[in-house]
Amino acid sequence: MPNRIRNEINYFNKLKVLMNVLRNECSWDKKQTLQTLRQYTLEEVHEVLEAVDFAISDDDWQMLEDELGDLLMQILFYAEIAKEKNKFDLESIIDRLVEKMIYRHPHVFAEAKPDDILKQWEDLKSVQHSNRKSLMDGIPPLPALSYAKKQQSRAARVGFDWEHANEVIEKMYEELGEFAEEVRQFHSGASNLSHLEDELGDVLFTVVNLARKLDLDAELCLMQSNRKFAKRFRAMEQYMLDQNSSLEILSLTEQEKVYQFVKKMLSERKD
């Protein structure tokens, strides 16, 4: 009965009981493992980011509330599996988090002069990462654009970084030129797919670097463009449906005209 969960007054206990019931009584939840949960966790993180954008752009917070709940469910799942293996549990996760945050904020929880805060933070990071052999060690398995940004930020710690964004733009044009030449070589049979992938990767890596120098996140920028394109394409499909027609029968030039039309229409609605 659902009341065995709803009747829990303490929200912390309510979550624990919910997870325990699902893990023991739901056939799908029973068979989940660390391996199977990974794809769902990644999806939930991206859905949270999308919901954050909606909260910012449309002042719509309901989606964010829902998606944060889904992400919290992932944490509960991992904690329950770890508890079953006698590794850790939800309580120890919280304790570890609290202690880590206290450790990382000596200027809040201990006496510290404002001028010492930055030095303390660098010292703490140095202690935490003293077992690493390289600055490239310990980067989590992020999506490729985010991983590139993390690598670049690590390299910047020792000064291996462009000073100004304009320098990165010059490098980007250089990489684009090399990629264009590689495309020509590929089409003429003088190059192969591996070389083409390398050169395109260099272009993307430089674009990430440019975004970082401008205090932008390339991953978030691309996610925003993905959503924008999907919205416009759906508007194109709807426009053609309203005309009792479809995109398939249009030439590329005609499709582009429809795209520009709905782009302007959506922009005017937003204004």
N, C-alpha and C positions, 0 to 999 in steps of 0.2 A: 504494500500500500504506500502511496506517495507521502502520506502523513508522517511516516516514520522519519522522513527527511524534513518535511516542512515544519514539524513540531520542534525541531532543534532550534533553540533560541540563539545559541552562539553560531555566528556565520562560519567560523573556522570549523567547528564540528559538523555543521551542515554540509560543507564541502567534502569532508573526510567520509562521512556516512554515504553521501551520494556516490563517491568514487568506489567505495567498498562494495556497495550494492551492485553497481554496474559491472564491476570487475568479476563479481561472483555469480551474477544472475543473467547477464546479457551475453549471448553466444558470440557476438561480434567483439565486444570489449574483452572477453575472456582470452581470445586468441591473439590479441595485439602484443607486439614485442617492441623492443627498442628499434629494431630494424624497420618494422612496418610503420611505426609512428613518424618516422623522419619526414616523409613526403607531406603528411598532413600538417606537421609543425611548420614547414616552410610555407605551405599555402596559407596557414593562419597568420603568419607574420606579414605576408604581403597584403592579406585582406585587412589587417589592422592599419597598415600604412595607407591603404586606399580609403579606409574610413576616416583616418586623420585628415586626409585631403578634403573629404566631404565636409567635415566639421569646420575646416578653415574656409573653404570656398562658399558653402551653402548654409553655414551655421546649423548643419544637421548632425546632431550628436547621438541619435538613436543607433545608427549603424556602428559607431565607435563603441557604444556600450555593449552591443551584441558581440562584436568581434573581440573585444577585450575579454569577454566571458569565454569565448571559444579558445582564445589563447591561454587563459587561465586553466581551462580544462586540460590542455596539453601538459601543463606543468603538473597538475594533479596526477595525470596518467603516468608520467615518468617517475614521480615520487612514489606512487603505489607499486610500480614494478620494482623499483629499487628496494622498497620495504619488504616485498616478497622474497627478495634475494638477500635480505639482511645486510644491505649496503648503507642505506640512509633512509630518512623519511621526511615528511613535510616539515616537521618541527625542526629537524637538524638543518634543513635548507634555510629556514627563516633565521635560526641562530647564526648560521655561517654568514648569511647576508648582513645581518645587523653588525656582527663583529668586523666584517670587512669594511663596511661603510664608516664605522667608528675609526678604524685604522687609517682609512684614506682621508679622513677629515679632521686632522689634529687641530686645525684652526677653529673648528667648531666645538670639539669635545675636549680640548685641552688648551693650555695657555700657549698662544703663538702670536708673534707680532705680524702685522700685515705684510711686511717686507720679507718675512721668512716663509710665507705660504708657498710660493712657487718653488723655492729651493726644497722645502719639505716634500712637496709632491714629486719632484724629480728624484729625490733620495728614496722615497717609497717605491717608485717604479723601478729604480735601479736594484733595490733589494729583491723585489718580487721577480725580476727577470734575470737575476744573476746567474741562473743555471742555463741560460740560453747561450749557444755558441755563435749565433748570428741574429741580427735584427730581423731577419726574415723568418726566424723560427717562431712558432706559437701563433701564427695567424690562423684564425678559425676558417673552416670551409665555407666561405661566403660565396654568393653569386659573383661571377667573374668581374663585373664592373666594381663592385664593392671591395673585392679582393685586391684589385689593382690600386684602388685608392688607399687601402691599408698599407700595401707595399710602399707606395710613394711617400706616405706620411712617415713610415719607419725610416726610409732613406733620408728624409728631410731632417731627421734628428741630428745627423752628423754633417749637415750642410750640403748633402748631395741633392740639390733642388734648384729649379729655376728661380730667379729673383723676382721677375715680373711676368704677368700673364702674357704680355705681348711677345715675350721670348718663346713661350709655349705655342702661341699662334703661329709663329714663324716655323717652329719645329713641326707643327701639324701640317702646314702646307708642304713642307719637305717630305713628310711621310706620305701625304696624298699623292705627290708627284711620283714617289717610288712605287706606290701601289698601282697608279695608272700605267706606269711602264711595265710592271709585272703582269697586269691584265693584257697588255699588248703582246708581251712575250708568251703568255699562256695561250692566247688565241692563235698565235702563229706556230704553236707547238714547240717553242723554245724553252718553255718553263713547265712546271708541274703544279698540281693542286696544293701540295705541301708548301711550296714557296709563296703561292697566292695567299694561303691562310696566314703565313707568317707576316706578310706585309699588311694585310687587313688588321691583324692583331695589333701591329705597331700603331696603326692609325687610331684604333679604339683606345689603346693604352694612352696615347697622347691626348685624346679628347677627354679622358678621365682626369688626366693631369691638369688640363686647362680648367675643367670644372672645379677641381680642388683648389686651384689658385684663385678662383673667383668665389670661393666659399660656397660652392654648389655641390650637390651630390648627384653624380651622373646616373646612379641607379634610380633615384627618385625622379630625376628629370625624364629619364626614358619611360618610367612607369606612367608619368603624367602624359607624355606624348602618346603612349599606347592607348590610354583611356580617351584622349582627345580624338585620336584617329577613329577609334571604335564608335564614338558618339557621332562623328561626322559621317562615317560610312553607313551607319544605321539610318541617319537622316537621308542620305542618298537613296537607300533602298525604299524608304517610306515615300519619298518624293516620287520615285518612279512608279510605285504601287498606286499612289494617288492619281497618276496619269494613265493608269491601266496599262503600264508597260513595265520593262525590267532593264537592269543595267546591261544584261548580256547582249542585247541587240544594238547597243551604242558602240561607236568607235571610241578609241582611247581619247581622242580630242573632245568628243561629245561628253564622255564621262568626266573629263577634267572640268568642263564647263559646269556640269551639275555639281561637282565637288566644290568649286568656287562659289556657286550660288548658295549651297547649304552652309558653307563656312561663313559667308556673310550673314546669312539668316540667323544662325546660331549666335554669332557675335552680337548682332543687334538685340536679340532676346536677352542676352547676358547684360547688356548695357541698360 
